[in-house]
Amino acid sequence: MEALGTYPTYRSRRMRQNEAMRALVRETSLAVGDFIYPLFVKPGKGIKEAIDSMPGVYRYSIDMLAPEIDELKSLGIKCVLLFGLPEHKDALGSEGYNDEGIVQQAVRFIKGYDKDMTIITDVCLCEYTDHGHCGVLEEDGYVNNDKTLELLCAEALSHARAGAHMVAPSDMMDGHTQAIRKALDDAGFVNVGIMAYSAKYSSGFYGPFREAADSAPSFGDRRAYQMDPANQTEGVRAAAMDIAAGADLVMVKPAMAYLDVLRRIHDELEFPCVAYNVSGEYSMVKAAAANGWIDEKRVVLELLLSIKRAGACAIITYHAKDAARWLKD
């Protein structure tokens, strides 16, 4: 006789016999509404420029955004994350907080074109500085944290004035969430949210993005202000600090190599946490699929499900459009 409360193998096997029965006991679900799609925008006209290291991902001029927004809407994707490639770069990244900057123009266009699309904007200076670092540099090459905070606040305010629903500071300066929250509130933008890049690790998975956004540092690297990949508790602590500072969402980046951090934030902080399935993770899958080494659909959906299972409330991913189509199949 079976012991009460045990689940013998054959019982579990019976529940896996077909999709309908599997769905009855499925613990985690993946849906199109979980996805945030990154968009790269640049000055010019008639531009839909392929990114070689990220097959299927493009840089768009503003006049080419309408078909892309239509496609996203048709797939059920309702949230985008905007990154800008400016026409002009300088030491202080001034195009980042120019009210006529490329991201600001994109926000205004998307809001006017589709009022239902939620717009999140990247707030950082690396795409706008001529040195490629995320802030104001001192003579010794180190980033001045406090001077950078002033410019990040100016950038966030400029995005809010353009109509962004949420800003996402990705710079990893100390105190950025609190400073931006205060700046937004003081200017009357109390309903503009903050998605904090709380646990952003110094990672080798960012390479293709730096090509896409033309944001590679001209010297050195960013490990001085990004997290050590060896540290798990530091990521959880940073998320807790951002929550206390007024963040509406916290983030783990990259996703796949840091699922343990995501799980701990979910379990210990009980706060909505986004995971960024970054460019290098995307490009590895695309390369393997192009060589016929993996089943792309199966692997992508499995990877995204693992991120959701680890505790993500939403996933920023370049796979979003493909995954949305596959989930509808």
Summary of the structure (lengths in Angstrom):
residues: 329
radius of gyration: 20.6
end to end distance: 42.9
largest distance: 77.5
contacts: 1106
relative contact order: 0.13
helix: 44%
strand: 18%
